[in-house]
Amino acid sequence: MTVLVNDFLSPELALEAGSQRLAVIAEVLTHFRDIASVRAAFVRFADVLSPGGLVVASAFVTDHGYRPDALAKQVGEMSWSAFYTRSELAFITDGLPFEAIGDDPVGEYEQAHLPAEGWPPTGWFEDWSNGRNVFATSPGIPAPIELRWLVFRRRA
């Protein structure tokens, strides 16, 4: 297994085409400042992943009815919670050899898979993963964004 801690978008980082089977980008897309950079990462993933390879990414995604304005997007970026609409997610992989095979809420997934004594993993995780650090909502009212595990498979 190879673990890279590097600027994946750097042209100096040499990776053999089709040489990787898995790319995990947990809590990375939440720090990107523009959709073009996310698209550039997926272009690179398309090159370095072998057919059948997976990209597992956590990203904040808006609910289907929410239309964010520029200020909301900026607050998300400043809160380590950059978020994307469904149409932006489509742009990220449009024309690339990926199929979306997973889209699950991170909070629900982690709670189901962590031991009971490990939930929540931090005091802030539950609010953060449910978008409440960007959108202060009343109890019982969900924020219009949520951290989700997105899984993409590279087609042949």
C-alpha positions, 0 to 999 in steps of 0.5 A: 500500500502507498500512502501519499501525503503530498499536493496531489494536484502538483505536476511534480508528483509523478504517479503511474497511470492506472497504478492505484486501486483506491483513493481516500479523501476524507475531510479534504474536499471540505477545505477546497475553495473552488469547484475547479480544483475538485474537478482537477483532482478527479481528472487526476484520479481518472488517470491514476486509478485502475479500472474498478478503482475507487474514490472514497470522498467525504464532502458536504452536500446540499439537500436537493431543494437548497440553493446557496448564495455566495455568502453561505458558500463563503461561510462554509469555506471559512468553517472548514465545511465547503459544500457542493450542490448536486449539480456541482457534484455532477460537474466534478465527474462529468465526462470522466470514467466514473460511476457514483456507487455510494452516497451515505450520510457520514454521521449515520454511517460512523454511528452505525460502525463505531463502538457505542463508547466511540460515538460521537468521536469528538464533542463537535463531530455530530454538529459539524457533520450535520452542517450545524457549524455553518447553519445554526438551526433550531433543534429538530430542524436539519441544516441544508447541508450534510457531510456524506461519504461519496464513492465513485468507481472508475469504469474501464 
